[in-house]
Amino acid sequence: MDLLIPEIGLLVWNTIAFLVLVFLLGKFAWKPIMKAISERENSIEDALNKAELAKQEMARLTAQNEDLMKQARAERDEILKEAKLLKDNIVNEAKTSAQVEGAKLIEKARIEIENQKKAAVAELKGQVSALSLDIAERVLRSQLDDKAKQQELVNGLLKNVELN
């Protein structure tokens, strides 16, 4: 049982050692430890403040990024709208140009047909006159003696020839 009940001298020396330890710790250890804890607390608080500032900055940048994206979308839409208008104008100009060009080609073709028609009529007249001369020559050969008969025959032949 001696081990469980300490003697008074041991108790006094343990108390003195404990008080010396508390005094030494209070004098040399508590201030630096408390200073380190305070510095740590301040650094954590500063880090939290910086994190909050970074969070606010991130939110501001995100909002700014959203605004830029909205502007970019609006610009894209405007560019697409302008491109569509330009395309429509080009298509309309091409249609108009094609219609004008088609009208010119039709007019050219009509003039060419008219010229061909005139040339054909002129050629036909030439052939008719050649035929008339040929007929006249035959008539002259067969009936050189009777002029009234010759004239009547030529007129009858010319009436039978149709011009288009």
C-alpha positions as CSV (number, residue, x, y, z in Angstrom):
1,M,0.0,0.0,0.0
2,D,3.0,2.2,0.3
3,L,3.0,2.7,-3.4
4,L,-0.5,4.2,-3.5
5,I,0.0,6.7,-0.7
6,P,2.9,9.1,-1.4
7,E,4.9,10.5,1.4
8,I,4.7,14.2,2.3
9,G,8.3,15.0,1.2
10,L,7.7,13.5,-2.2
11,L,4.5,15.5,-2.5
12,V,6.3,18.8,-1.6
13,W,9.1,18.2,-4.1
14,N,6.7,17.3,-6.9
15,T,4.7,20.4,-6.1
16,I,7.8,22.6,-6.2
17,A,9.0,21.0,-9.4
18,F,5.5,21.5,-10.9
19,L,5.5,25.2,-9.9
20,V,9.0,25.7,-11.2
21,L,7.9,24.1,-14.5
22,V,4.8,26.2,-14.7
23,F,6.9,29.4,-14.0
24,L,9.5,28.5,-16.6
25,L,6.8,27.6,-19.1
26,G,4.9,30.8,-18.3
27,K,8.1,32.9,-18.6
28,F,9.7,31.3,-21.7
29,A,7.2,29.0,-23.5
30,W,3.7,30.5,-23.1
31,K,4.5,33.8,-24.7
32,P,6.1,32.4,-27.8
33,I,3.5,29.6,-28.1
34,M,0.7,32.2,-27.7
35,K,2.5,34.5,-30.1
36,A,2.7,31.6,-32.6
37,I,-0.9,30.7,-32.1
38,S,-1.9,34.4,-32.6
39,E,0.2,34.7,-35.7
40,R,-1.3,31.4,-37.0
41,E,-4.8,32.8,-36.2
42,N,-4.0,36.0,-38.1
43,S,-2.5,34.2,-41.1
44,I,-5.6,31.9,-41.2
45,E,-7.9,35.0,-41.0
46,D,-5.8,36.7,-43.8
47,A,-6.0,33.6,-45.9
48,L,-9.8,33.5,-45.4
49,N,-10.0,37.2,-46.3
50,K,-7.9,36.6,-49.4
51,A,-10.0,33.6,-50.3
52,E,-13.1,35.7,-50.0
53,L,-11.6,38.5,-52.1
54,A,-10.6,35.9,-54.7
55,K,-14.1,34.5,-54.6
56,Q,-15.5,38.0,-55.2
57,E,-13.0,38.6,-58.0
58,M,-13.9,35.2,-59.5
59,A,-17.6,36.2,-59.4
60,R,-16.9,39.5,-60.9
61,L,-14.8,37.9,-63.7
62,T,-17.5,35.3,-64.3
63,A,-20.1,38.1,-64.6
64,Q,-17.7,40.0,-66.9
65,N,-17.2,36.8,-68.9
66,E,-21.0,36.4,-69.2
67,D,-21.3,40.0,-70.4
68,L,-18.6,39.4,-73.0
69,M,-20.3,36.2,-74.1
70,K,-23.6,38.1,-74.5
71,Q,-21.9,40.8,-76.5
72,A,-20.1,38.2,-78.7
73,R,-23.4,36.4,-79.3
74,A,-25.1,39.7,-80.2
75,E,-22.2,40.6,-82.6
76,R,-22.4,37.1,-84.1
77,D,-26.2,37.5,-84.6
78,E,-25.7,40.9,-86.2
79,I,-23.0,39.6,-88.5
80,L,-25.2,36.7,-89.5
81,K,-28.0,39.0,-90.1
82,E,-25.8,41.3,-92.3
83,A,-24.5,38.3,-94.2
84,K,-28.0,37.1,-94.9
85,L,-29.0,40.5,-96.1
86,L,-25.9,40.6,-98.3
87,K,-26.7,37.2,-99.6
88,D,-30.3,38.2,-100.4
89,N,-29.1,41.3,-102.2
90,I,-26.5,39.4,-104.2
91,V,-29.2,36.8,-105.2
92,N,-31.7,39.5,-106.1
93,E,-29.0,41.3,-108.2
94,A,-28.1,38.0,-109.9
95,K,-31.8,37.3,-110.7
96,T,-32.2,40.8,-112.0
97,S,-29.0,40.6,-114.0
98,A,-30.1,37.2,-115.4
99,Q,-33.5,38.5,-116.3
100,V,-31.9,41.6,-118.1
101,E,-29.4,39.3,-119.8
102,G,-32.2,36.9,-120.8
103,A,-34.2,39.8,-122.2
104,K,-31.2,40.9,-124.2
105,L,-30.6,37.4,-125.5
106,I,-34.3,37.1,-126.5
107,E,-34.1,40.5,-128.2
108,K,-30.9,39.5,-130.0
109,A,-32.6,36.2,-131.1
110,R,-35.7,38.1,-132.3
111,I,-33.5,40.5,-134.3
112,E,-31.5,37.5,-135.7
113,I,-34.7,35.7,-136.7
114,E,-35.9,38.9,-138.3
115,N,-32.6,39.3,-140.2
116,Q,-32.8,35.6,-141.2
117,K,-36.4,36.1,-142.3
118,K,-35.4,39.2,-144.4
119,A,-32.5,37.2,-145.9
120,A,-34.8,34.3,-146.7
121,V,-37.3,36.7,-148.3
122,A,-34.5,38.3,-150.3
123,E,-33.2,34.9,-151.4
124,L,-36.8,33.9,-152.2
125,K,-37.2,37.0,-154.3
126,G,-34.0,36.3,-156.0
127,Q,-35.2,32.8,-156.8
128,V,-38.5,34.1,-157.9
129,S,-36.8,36.6,-160.2
130,A,-34.5,33.8,-161.5
131,L,-37.6,31.6,-162.0
132,S,-39.4,34.4,-163.7
133,L,-36.5,35.0,-166.0
134,D,-36.3,31.3,-166.8
135,I,-40.1,31.2,-167.5
136,A,-39.8,34.3,-169.6
137,E,-37.0,32.8,-171.5
138,R,-39.0,29.6,-172.1
139,V,-42.0,31.7,-173.1
140,L,-39.9,33.8,-175.4
141,R,-38.5,30.7,-177.1
142,S,-41.9,29.1,-177.5
143,Q,-43.9,32.1,-178.6
144,L,-41.6,34.7,-180.0
145,D,-44.2,35.9,-182.5
146,D,-47.1,36.8,-180.2
147,K,-46.4,39.5,-177.6
148,A,-49.9,39.8,-176.1
149,K,-49.9,36.1,-175.5
150,Q,-46.4,36.3,-173.9
151,Q,-47.6,39.0,-171.5
152,E,-50.7,37.1,-170.6
153,L,-48.6,34.0,-169.9
154,V,-46.1,35.8,-167.7
155,N,-48.9,37.5,-165.7
156,G,-50.6,34.2,-165.1
157,L,-47.4,32.5,-164.0
158,L,-46.6,35.3,-161.6
159,K,-50.1,35.1,-160.1
160,N,-49.6,31.4,-159.4
161,V,-46.3,32.0,-157.5
162,E,-47.0,32.7,-153.8
163,L,-44.6,34.7,-151.6
164,N,-44.4,34.1,-147.9
